[in-house]
Amino acid sequence: MEKISAGTKIRLVKDLDGKNHVGSTATVVYVDEFGQIFADFTDGGQVRITKEQLAKNFEIAA
């Protein structure tokens, strides 16, 4: 997976926590020094994920 930074659009491809449906898109708003990724879903809600969760459950949106 390419480098993730603020502004990157990501799409959920596998259920993460049941709060957002597969296919939902989110925008990365912050990546902290510990590799935690914070993103806002376009249909509401926020998520905090690890790089491992990102690789397993998301793809870069076109």
N, CA, C and O atoms as a Tripos MOL2 file, in Angstrom:
@<TRIPOS>MOLECULE
protein
  248   247    62     0     0
PROTEIN
NO_CHARGES

@<TRIPOS>ATOM
      1 N           0.8510   -1.1740    0.0000 N.3       1 MET1
      2 CA          0.0000    0.0000    0.0000 C.3       1 MET1
      3 C           0.8970    1.2370    0.0000 C.2       1 MET1
      4 O           1.9320    1.2780    0.6650 O.2       1 MET1
      5 N           0.4720    2.2340   -0.7580 N.am      2 GLU2
      6 CA          1.2660    3.4510   -0.8360 C.3       2 GLU2
      7 C           1.2320    4.2210    0.4710 C.2       2 GLU2
      8 O           0.4500    3.9050    1.3680 O.2       2 GLU2
      9 N           2.0790    5.2260    0.5720 N.am      3 LYS3
     10 CA          2.1720    6.0130    1.7950 C.3       3 LYS3
     11 C           0.8510    6.7510    2.0630 C.2       3 LYS3
     12 O           0.2520    7.3370    1.1610 O.2       3 LYS3
     13 N           0.4290    6.7050    3.3040 N.am      4 ILE4
     14 CA         -0.8070    7.3560    3.7170 C.3       4 ILE4
     15 C          -0.4730    8.6670    4.4080 C.2       4 ILE4
     16 O           0.4140    8.7160    5.2590 O.2       4 ILE4
     17 N          -1.1800    9.7270    4.0460 N.am      5 SER5
     18 CA         -0.9960   11.0240    4.6920 C.3       5 SER5
     19 C          -2.3480   11.7230    4.7640 C.2       5 SER5
     20 O          -3.3270   11.2680    4.1730 O.2       5 SER5
     21 N          -2.3880   12.8190    5.4840 N.am      6 ALA6
     22 CA         -3.6230   13.5840    5.6010 C.3       6 ALA6
     23 C          -4.1440   13.9340    4.2120 C.2       6 ALA6
     24 O          -3.3850   14.3490    3.3360 O.2       6 ALA6
     25 N          -5.4360   13.7600    4.0280 N.am      7 GLY7
     26 CA         -6.0640   14.0480    2.7490 C.3       7 GLY7
     27 C          -6.2700   12.8350    1.8640 C.2       7 GLY7
     28 O          -7.0140   12.9030    0.8850 O.2       7 GLY7
     29 N          -5.6190   11.7210    2.1950 N.am      8 THR8
     30 CA         -5.7840   10.4930    1.4130 C.3       8 THR8
     31 C          -7.1940    9.9440    1.5900 C.2       8 THR8
     32 O          -7.6930    9.8460    2.7110 O.2       8 THR8
     33 N          -7.8230    9.5920    0.4930 N.am      9 LYS9
     34 CA         -9.1580    8.9860    0.5270 C.3       9 LYS9
     35 C          -8.9970    7.4740    0.5830 C.2       9 LYS9
     36 O          -8.2400    6.8930   -0.1950 O.2       9 LYS9
     37 N          -9.7170    6.8360    1.5120 N.am     10 ILE10
     38 CA         -9.6710    5.3860    1.6490 C.3      10 ILE10
     39 C         -11.0910    4.8280    1.6080 C.2      10 ILE10
     40 O         -12.0460    5.5110    1.9760 O.2      10 ILE10
     41 N         -11.2220    3.5680    1.1520 N.am     11 ARG11
     42 CA        -12.5300    2.9200    1.0370 C.3      11 ARG11
     43 C         -12.5190    1.6350    1.8520 C.2      11 ARG11
     44 O         -11.5760    0.8470    1.7740 O.2      11 ARG11
     45 N         -13.5620    1.4310    2.6280 N.am     12 LEU12
     46 CA        -13.7090    0.2310    3.4510 C.3      12 LEU12
     47 C         -14.0730   -0.9440    2.5520 C.2      12 LEU12
     48 O         -15.0710   -0.8890    1.8330 O.2      12 LEU12
     49 N         -13.2660   -2.0160    2.5870 N.am     13 VAL13
     50 CA        -13.5230   -3.1900    1.7550 C.3      13 VAL13
     51 C         -13.9150   -4.4140    2.5760 C.2      13 VAL13
     52 O         -14.4220   -5.3890    2.0230 O.2      13 VAL13
     53 N         -13.6870   -4.3770    3.8920 N.am     14 LYS14
     54 CA        -14.0940   -5.4400    4.8090 C.3      14 LYS14
     55 C         -14.6480   -4.7760    6.0510 C.2      14 LYS14
     56 O         -14.1730   -3.7180    6.4640 O.2      14 LYS14
     57 N         -15.6600   -5.4020    6.6490 N.am     15 ASP15
     58 CA        -16.2520   -4.8320    7.8570 C.3      15 ASP15
     59 C         -15.1940   -4.6700    8.9350 C.2      15 ASP15
     60 O         -14.4140   -5.5840    9.2010 O.2      15 ASP15
     61 N         -15.1790   -3.5010    9.5500 N.am     16 LEU16
     62 CA        -14.1980   -3.1920   10.5770 C.3      16 LEU16
     63 C         -14.8050   -3.3010   11.9620 C.2      16 LEU16
     64 O         -14.2550   -3.9730   12.8340 O.2      16 LEU16
     65 N         -15.9350   -2.6430   12.1670 N.am     17 ASP17
     66 CA        -16.5470   -2.6300   13.4980 C.3      17 ASP17
     67 C         -18.0750   -2.6150   13.4580 C.2      17 ASP17
     68 O         -18.7210   -2.4600   14.4940 O.2      17 ASP17
     69 N         -18.6450   -2.7730   12.2820 N.am     18 GLY18
     70 CA        -20.0920   -2.7880   12.1520 C.3      18 GLY18
     71 C         -20.7380   -1.4150   12.1370 C.2      18 GLY18
     72 O         -21.9550   -1.3090   11.9810 O.2      18 GLY18
     73 N         -19.9540   -0.3680   12.2950 N.am     19 LYS19
     74 CA        -20.5110    0.9880   12.3370 C.3      19 LYS19
     75 C         -20.6620    1.6010   10.9480 C.2      19 LYS19
     76 O         -21.5490    2.4230   10.7200 O.2      19 LYS19
     77 N         -19.8000    1.2030   10.0290 N.am     20 ASN20
     78 CA        -19.8580    1.7310    8.6730 C.3      20 ASN20
     79 C         -19.9540    0.5720    7.7030 C.2      20 ASN20
     80 O         -19.3610   -0.4840    7.9250 O.2      20 ASN20
     81 N         -20.7040    0.7670    6.6240 N.am     21 HIS21
     82 CA        -20.8990   -0.3130    5.6680 C.3      21 HIS21
     83 C         -19.7220   -0.4190    4.6960 C.2      21 HIS21
     84 O         -19.0260    0.5580    4.4210 O.2      21 HIS21
     85 N         -19.5270   -1.6210    4.1950 N.am     22 VAL22
     86 CA        -18.4780   -1.8610    3.2020 C.3      22 VAL22
     87 C         -18.7610   -0.9710    2.0020 C.2      22 VAL22
     88 O         -19.8980   -0.8850    1.5390 O.2      22 VAL22
     89 N         -17.7400   -0.3200    1.5080 N.am     23 GLY23
     90 CA        -17.8770    0.6250    0.4020 C.3      23 GLY23
     91 C         -17.8380    2.0690    0.8510 C.2      23 GLY23
     92 O         -17.6880    2.9700    0.0260 O.2      23 GLY23
     93 N         -17.9700    2.3060    2.1570 N.am     24 SER24
     94 CA        -17.9000    3.6670    2.6870 C.3      24 SER24
     95 C         -16.5200    4.2500    2.4420 C.2      24 SER24
     96 O         -15.5130    3.5440    2.4980 O.2      24 SER24
     97 N         -16.4870    5.5410    2.1700 N.am     25 THR25
     98 CA        -15.2030    6.2060    1.9770 C.3      25 THR25
     99 C         -14.9260    7.1420    3.1490 C.2      25 THR25
    100 O         -15.8380    7.6540    3.7990 O.2      25 THR25
    101 N         -13.6490    7.3420    3.3890 N.am     26 ALA26
    102 CA        -13.2110    8.2100    4.4760 C.3      26 ALA26
    103 C         -12.0000    9.0040    4.0100 C.2      26 ALA26
    104 O         -11.3100    8.6150    3.0680 O.2      26 ALA26
    105 N         -11.7550   10.1040    4.6730 N.am     27 THR27
    106 CA        -10.5850   10.9320    4.3950 C.3      27 THR27
    107 C          -9.6830   10.9050    5.6180 C.2      27 THR27
    108 O         -10.1280   11.1770    6.7330 O.2      27 THR27
    109 N          -8.4270   10.5800    5.4070 N.am     28 VAL28
    110 CA         -7.4570   10.5810    6.4990 C.3      28 VAL28
    111 C          -7.2470   12.0240    6.9390 C.2      28 VAL28
    112 O          -6.9670   12.8980    6.1190 O.2      28 VAL28
    113 N          -7.3830   12.2650    8.2390 N.am     29 VAL29
    114 CA         -7.1790   13.6250    8.7450 C.3      29 VAL29
    115 C          -5.8750   13.7700    9.5190 C.2      29 VAL29
    116 O          -5.3580   14.8770    9.6700 O.2      29 VAL29
    117 N          -5.3420   12.6500   10.0100 N.am     30 TYR30
    118 CA         -4.1320   12.7430   10.8260 C.3      30 TYR30
    119 C          -3.4860   11.3720   10.9540 C.2      30 TYR30
    120 O          -4.1780   10.3610   11.0800 O.2      30 TYR30
    121 N          -2.1740   11.3400   10.9220 N.am     31 VAL31
    122 CA         -1.4080   10.1320   11.2120 C.3      31 VAL31
    123 C          -0.4290   10.5140   12.3060 C.2      31 VAL31
    124 O           0.4190   11.3850   12.1080 O.2      31 VAL31
    125 N          -0.5390    9.8620   13.4710 N.am     32 ASP32
    126 CA          0.3260   10.2530   14.5890 C.3      32 ASP32
    127 C           1.6890    9.5710   14.5320 C.2      32 ASP32
    128 O           1.9420    8.7320   13.6680 O.2      32 ASP32
    129 N           2.5470    9.9380   15.4520 N.am     33 GLU33
    130 CA          3.9150    9.4230   15.4680 C.3      33 GLU33
    131 C           3.9940    7.9300   15.8100 C.2      33 GLU33
    132 O           5.0440    7.3100   15.6380 O.2      33 GLU33
    133 N           2.8960    7.3580   16.2890 N.am     34 PHE34
    134 CA          2.8450    5.9350   16.6140 C.3      34 PHE34
    135 C           2.2200    5.1090   15.4920 C.2      34 PHE34
    136 O           2.0500    3.8980   15.6330 O.2      34 PHE34
    137 N           1.8800    5.7560   14.3880 N.am     35 GLY35
    138 CA          1.3060    5.0520   13.2470 C.3      35 GLY35
    139 C          -0.2060    4.8870   13.3180 C.2      35 GLY35
    140 O          -0.7840    4.1880   12.4850 O.2      35 GLY35
    141 N          -0.8630    5.5170   14.2970 N.am     36 GLN36
    142 CA         -2.3260    5.4860   14.3560 C.3      36 GLN36
    143 C          -2.8680    6.4300   13.2900 C.2      36 GLN36
    144 O          -2.3720    7.5430   13.1160 O.2      36 GLN36
    145 N          -3.8850    5.9710   12.5890 N.am     37 ILE37
    146 CA         -4.4760    6.7420   11.4990 C.3      37 ILE37
    147 C          -5.8790    7.1590   11.9130 C.2      37 ILE37
    148 O          -6.6820    6.3260   12.3340 O.2      37 ILE37
    149 N          -6.1700    8.4320   11.7950 N.am     38 PHE38
    150 CA         -7.4770    8.9860   12.1480 C.3      38 PHE38
    151 C          -8.1470    9.4530   10.8620 C.2      38 PHE38
    152 O          -7.5470   10.1770   10.0680 O.2      38 PHE38
    153 N          -9.3970    9.0320   10.6610 N.am     39 ALA39
    154 CA        -10.0950    9.3730    9.4220 C.3      39 ALA39
    155 C         -11.5560    9.6940    9.7080 C.2      39 ALA39
    156 O         -12.1390    9.1920   10.6690 O.2      39 ALA39
    157 N         -12.1390   10.5400    8.8590 N.am     40 ASP40
    158 CA        -13.5500   10.9090    8.9270 C.3      40 ASP40
    159 C         -14.2710   10.2710    7.7490 C.2      40 ASP40
    160 O         -13.8700   10.4570    6.5990 O.2      40 ASP40
    161 N         -15.3540    9.5060    8.0330 N.am     41 PHE41
    162 CA        -16.1650    8.9260    6.9720 C.3      41 PHE41
    163 C         -17.0470   10.0040    6.3640 C.2      41 PHE41
    164 O         -17.5180   10.8980    7.0660 O.2      41 PHE41
    165 N         -17.2730    9.9170    5.0490 N.am     42 THR42
    166 CA        -18.0860   10.9160    4.3650 C.3      42 THR42
    167 C         -19.5480   10.8540    4.7930 C.2      42 THR42
    168 O         -20.2520   11.8630    4.7480 O.2      42 THR42
    169 N         -20.0130    9.6590    5.2140 N.am     43 ASP43
    170 CA        -21.4060    9.5380    5.6480 C.3      43 ASP43
    171 C         -21.5490    9.6520    7.1720 C.2      43 ASP43
    172 O         -22.5600    9.2420    7.7400 O.2      43 ASP43
    173 N         -20.5430   10.2040    7.8120 N.am     44 GLY44
    174 CA        -20.5900   10.4500    9.2510 C.3      44 GLY44
    175 C         -19.7720    9.4480   10.0410 C.2      44 GLY44
    176 O         -19.6820    8.2730    9.6840 O.2      44 GLY44
    177 N         -19.1970    9.9160   11.0880 N.am     45 GLY45
    178 CA        -18.4110    9.0630   11.9610 C.3      45 GLY45
    179 C         -16.9240    9.1980   11.7300 C.2      45 GLY45
    180 O         -16.4660    9.6790   10.6940 O.2      45 GLY45
    181 N         -16.1980    8.7630   12.7200 N.am     46 GLN46
    182 CA        -14.7430    8.8010   12.6730 C.3      46 GLN46
    183 C         -14.2050    7.4250   13.0190 C.2      46 GLN46
    184 O         -14.9030    6.5950   13.6020 O.2      46 GLN46
    185 N         -12.9600    7.1990   12.6540 N.am     47 VAL47
    186 CA        -12.3220    5.9300   12.9460 C.3      47 VAL47
    187 C         -10.8560    6.1870   13.2860 C.2      47 VAL47
    188 O         -10.2160    7.0830   12.7370 O.2      47 VAL47
    189 N         -10.3470    5.3730   14.2070 N.am     48 ARG48
    190 CA         -8.9140    5.3640   14.5150 C.3      48 ARG48
    191 C          -8.4530    3.9420   14.2630 C.2      48 ARG48
    192 O          -8.9620    3.0010   14.8720 O.2      48 ARG48
    193 N          -7.4920    3.7840   13.3670 N.am     49 ILE49
    194 CA         -7.0330    2.4530   12.9780 C.3      49 ILE49
    195 C          -5.5110    2.4030   12.9570 C.2      49 ILE49
    196 O          -4.8350    3.4310   12.9100 O.2      49 ILE49
    197 N          -4.9920    1.1800   12.9940 N.am     50 THR50
    198 CA         -3.5580    0.9670   12.8430 C.3      50 THR50
    199 C          -3.2400    0.7560   11.3720 C.2      50 THR50
    200 O          -4.1400    0.5830   10.5490 O.2      50 THR50
    201 N          -1.9650    0.7710   11.0510 N.am     51 LYS51
    202 CA         -1.5590    0.5040    9.6650 C.3      51 LYS51
    203 C          -1.9560   -0.9090    9.2490 C.2      51 LYS51
    204 O          -2.2990   -1.1460    8.0910 O.2      51 LYS51
    205 N          -1.9100   -1.8450   10.1950 N.am     52 GLU52
    206 CA         -2.3050   -3.2220    9.8980 C.3      52 GLU52
    207 C          -3.7950   -3.3010    9.5590 C.2      52 GLU52
    208 O          -4.1830   -3.9880    8.6140 O.2      52 GLU52
    209 N          -4.6290   -2.5990   10.3300 N.am     53 GLN53
    210 CA         -6.0670   -2.5750   10.0460 C.3      53 GLN53
    211 C          -6.3260   -1.9040    8.7040 C.2      53 GLN53
    212 O          -7.2030   -2.3290    7.9520 O.2      53 GLN53
    213 N          -5.5740   -0.8700    8.4060 N.am     54 LEU54
    214 CA         -5.7170   -0.1900    7.1270 C.3      54 LEU54
    215 C          -5.4320   -1.1600    5.9860 C.2      54 LEU54
    216 O          -6.1950   -1.2260    5.0230 O.2      54 LEU54
    217 N          -4.3450   -1.9100    6.0880 N.am     55 ALA55
    218 CA         -3.9720   -2.8360    5.0240 C.3      55 ALA55
    219 C          -4.9970   -3.9610    4.8540 C.2      55 ALA55
    220 O          -5.2350   -4.4050    3.7310 O.2      55 ALA55
    221 N          -5.6010   -4.4260    5.9390 N.am     56 LYS56
    222 CA         -6.5560   -5.5340    5.8770 C.3      56 LYS56
    223 C          -7.9630   -5.1110    5.4670 C.2      56 LYS56
    224 O          -8.6670   -5.8740    4.8060 O.2      56 LYS56
    225 N          -8.3790   -3.9120    5.8490 N.am     57 ASN57
    226 CA         -9.7720   -3.5200    5.7170 C.3      57 ASN57
    227 C         -10.0630   -2.3790    4.7550 C.2      57 ASN57
    228 O         -11.2300   -2.0850    4.4970 O.2      57 ASN57
    229 N          -9.0450   -1.7310    4.2200 N.am     58 PHE58
    230 CA         -9.2580   -0.5700    3.3740 C.3      58 PHE58
    231 C          -8.4340   -0.6690    2.0970 C.2      58 PHE58
    232 O          -7.4750   -1.4360    2.0060 O.2      58 PHE58
    233 N          -8.8400    0.1360    1.1080 N.am     59 GLU59
    234 CA         -8.0520    0.3460   -0.1020 C.3      59 GLU59
    235 C          -8.0210    1.8360   -0.3650 C.2      59 GLU59
    236 O          -8.8720    2.5810    0.1210 O.2      59 GLU59
    237 N          -7.0450    2.2630   -1.1290 N.am     60 ILE60
    238 CA         -6.9730    3.6690   -1.5150 C.3      60 ILE60
    239 C          -8.0850    3.9210   -2.5200 C.2      60 ILE60
    240 O          -8.2010    3.2100   -3.5180 O.2      60 ILE60
    241 N          -8.8990    4.9330   -2.2570 N.am     61 ALA61
    242 CA        -10.0130    5.2640   -3.1510 C.3      61 ALA61
    243 C          -9.4880    6.0390   -4.3560 C.2      61 ALA61
    244 O          -8.5740    6.8570   -4.2470 O.2      61 ALA61
    245 N         -10.0820    5.7620   -5.4850 N.am     62 ALA62
    246 CA         -9.6630    6.4400   -6.7280 C.3      62 ALA62
    247 C         -10.2350    7.8270   -6.8110 C.2      62 ALA62
    248 O          -9.9880    8.5400   -7.7850 O.2      62 ALA62
@<TRIPOS>BOND
     1     1     2 1
     2     2     3 1
     3     3     4 2
     4     3     5 am
     5     5     6 1
     6     6     7 1
     7     7     8 2
     8     7     9 am
     9     9    10 1
    10    10    11 1
    11    11    12 2
    12    11    13 am
    13    13    14 1
    14    14    15 1
    15    15    16 2
    16    15    17 am
    17    17    18 1
    18    18    19 1
    19    19    20 2
    20    19    21 am
    21    21    22 1
    22    22    23 1
    23    23    24 2
    24    23    25 am
    25    25    26 1
    26    26    27 1
    27    27    28 2
    28    27    29 am
    29    29    30 1
    30    30    31 1
    31    31    32 2
    32    31    33 am
    33    33    34 1
    34    34    35 1
    35    35    36 2
    36    35    37 am
    37    37    38 1
    38    38    39 1
    39    39    40 2
    40    39    41 am
    41    41    42 1
    42    42    43 1
    43    43    44 2
    44    43    45 am
    45    45    46 1
    46    46    47 1
    47    47    48 2
    48    47    49 am
    49    49    50 1
    50    50    51 1
    51    51    52 2
    52    51    53 am
    53    53    54 1
    54    54    55 1
    55    55    56 2
    56    55    57 am
    57    57    58 1
    58    58    59 1
    59    59    60 2
    60    59    61 am
    61    61    62 1
    62    62    63 1
    63    63    64 2
    64    63    65 am
    65    65    66 1
    66    66    67 1
    67    67    68 2
    68    67    69 am
    69    69    70 1
    70    70    71 1
    71    71    72 2
    72    71    73 am
    73    73    74 1
    74    74    75 1
    75    75    76 2
    76    75    77 am
    77    77    78 1
    78    78    79 1
    79    79    80 2
    80    79    81 am
    81    81    82 1
    82    82    83 1
    83    83    84 2
    84    83    85 am
    85    85    86 1
    86    86    87 1
    87    87    88 2
    88    87    89 am
    89    89    90 1
    90    90    91 1
    91    91    92 2
    92    91    93 am
    93    93    94 1
    94    94    95 1
    95    95    96 2
    96    95    97 am
    97    97    98 1
    98    98    99 1
    99    99   100 2
   100    99   101 am
   101   101   102 1
   102   102   103 1
   103   103   104 2
   104   103   105 am
   105   105   106 1
   106   106   107 1
   107   107   108 2
   108   107   109 am
   109   109   110 1
   110   110   111 1
   111   111   112 2
   112   111   113 am
   113   113   114 1
   114   114   115 1
   115   115   116 2
   116   115   117 am
   117   117   118 1
   118   118   119 1
   119   119   120 2
   120   119   121 am
   121   121   122 1
   122   122   123 1
   123   123   124 2
   124   123   125 am
   125   125   126 1
   126   126   127 1
   127   127   128 2
   128   127   129 am
   129   129   130 1
   130   130   131 1
   131   131   132 2
   132   131   133 am
   133   133   134 1
   134   134   135 1
   135   135   136 2
   136   135   137 am
   137   137   138 1
   138   138   139 1
   139   139   140 2
   140   139   141 am
   141   141   142 1
   142   142   143 1
   143   143   144 2
   144   143   145 am
   145   145   146 1
   146   146   147 1
   147   147   148 2
   148   147   149 am
   149   149   150 1
   150   150   151 1
   151   151   152 2
   152   151   153 am
   153   153   154 1
   154   154   155 1
   155   155   156 2
   156   155   157 am
   157   157   158 1
   158   158   159 1
   159   159   160 2
   160   159   161 am
   161   161   162 1
   162   162   163 1
   163   163   164 2
   164   163   165 am
   165   165   166 1
   166   166   167 1
   167   167   168 2
   168   167   169 am
   169   169   170 1
   170   170   171 1
   171   171   172 2
   172   171   173 am
   173   173   174 1
   174   174   175 1
   175   175   176 2
   176   175   177 am
   177   177   178 1
   178   178   179 1
   179   179   180 2
   180   179   181 am
   181   181   182 1
   182   182   183 1
   183   183   184 2
   184   183   185 am
   185   185   186 1
   186   186   187 1
   187   187   188 2
   188   187   189 am
   189   189   190 1
   190   190   191 1
   191   191   192 2
   192   191   193 am
   193   193   194 1
   194   194   195 1
   195   195   196 2
   196   195   197 am
   197   197   198 1
   198   198   199 1
   199   199   200 2
   200   199   201 am
   201   201   202 1
   202   202   203 1
   203   203   204 2
   204   203   205 am
   205   205   206 1
   206   206   207 1
   207   207   208 2
   208   207   209 am
   209   209   210 1
   210   210   211 1
   211   211   212 2
   212   211   213 am
   213   213   214 1
   214   214   215 1
   215   215   216 2
   216   215   217 am
   217   217   218 1
   218   218   219 1
   219   219   220 2
   220   219   221 am
   221   221   222 1
   222   222   223 1
   223   223   224 2
   224   223   225 am
   225   225   226 1
   226   226   227 1
   227   227   228 2
   228   227   229 am
   229   229   230 1
   230   230   231 1
   231   231   232 2
   232   231   233 am
   233   233   234 1
   234   234   235 1
   235   235   236 2
   236   235   237 am
   237   237   238 1
   238   238   239 1
   239   239   240 2
   240   239   241 am
   241   241   242 1
   242   242   243 1
   243   243   244 2
   244   243   245 am
   245   245   246 1
   246   246   247 1
   247   247   248 2
@<TRIPOS>SUBSTRUCTURE
     1 MET1         2 RESIDUE 1 A MET
     2 GLU2         6 RESIDUE 1 A GLU
     3 LYS3        10 RESIDUE 1 A LYS
     4 ILE4        14 RESIDUE 1 A ILE
     5 SER5        18 RESIDUE 1 A SER
     6 ALA6        22 RESIDUE 1 A ALA
     7 GLY7        26 RESIDUE 1 A GLY
     8 THR8        30 RESIDUE 1 A THR
     9 LYS9        34 RESIDUE 1 A LYS
    10 ILE10       38 RESIDUE 1 A ILE
    11 ARG11       42 RESIDUE 1 A ARG
    12 LEU12       46 RESIDUE 1 A LEU
    13 VAL13       50 RESIDUE 1 A VAL
    14 LYS14       54 RESIDUE 1 A LYS
    15 ASP15       58 RESIDUE 1 A ASP
    16 LEU16       62 RESIDUE 1 A LEU
    17 ASP17       66 RESIDUE 1 A ASP
    18 GLY18       70 RESIDUE 1 A GLY
    19 LYS19       74 RESIDUE 1 A LYS
    20 ASN20       78 RESIDUE 1 A ASN
    21 HIS21       82 RESIDUE 1 A HIS
    22 VAL22       86 RESIDUE 1 A VAL
    23 GLY23       90 RESIDUE 1 A GLY
    24 SER24       94 RESIDUE 1 A SER
    25 THR25       98 RESIDUE 1 A THR
    26 ALA26      102 RESIDUE 1 A ALA
    27 THR27      106 RESIDUE 1 A THR
    28 VAL28      110 RESIDUE 1 A VAL
    29 VAL29      114 RESIDUE 1 A VAL
    30 TYR30      118 RESIDUE 1 A TYR
    31 VAL31      122 RESIDUE 1 A VAL
    32 ASP32      126 RESIDUE 1 A ASP
    33 GLU33      130 RESIDUE 1 A GLU
    34 PHE34      134 RESIDUE 1 A PHE
    35 GLY35      138 RESIDUE 1 A GLY
    36 GLN36      142 RESIDUE 1 A GLN
    37 ILE37      146 RESIDUE 1 A ILE
    38 PHE38      150 RESIDUE 1 A PHE
    39 ALA39      154 RESIDUE 1 A ALA
    40 ASP40      158 RESIDUE 1 A ASP
    41 PHE41      162 RESIDUE 1 A PHE
    42 THR42      166 RESIDUE 1 A THR
    43 ASP43      170 RESIDUE 1 A ASP
    44 GLY44      174 RESIDUE 1 A GLY
    45 GLY45      178 RESIDUE 1 A GLY
    46 GLN46      182 RESIDUE 1 A GLN
    47 VAL47      186 RESIDUE 1 A VAL
    48 ARG48      190 RESIDUE 1 A ARG
    49 ILE49      194 RESIDUE 1 A ILE
    50 THR50      198 RESIDUE 1 A THR
    51 LYS51      202 RESIDUE 1 A LYS
    52 GLU52      206 RESIDUE 1 A GLU
    53 GLN53      210 RESIDUE 1 A GLN
    54 LEU54      214 RESIDUE 1 A LEU
    55 ALA55      218 RESIDUE 1 A ALA
    56 LYS56      222 RESIDUE 1 A LYS
    57 ASN57      226 RESIDUE 1 A ASN
    58 PHE58      230 RESIDUE 1 A PHE
    59 GLU59      234 RESIDUE 1 A GLU
    60 ILE60      238 RESIDUE 1 A ILE
    61 ALA61      242 RESIDUE 1 A ALA
    62 ALA62      246 RESIDUE 1 A ALA
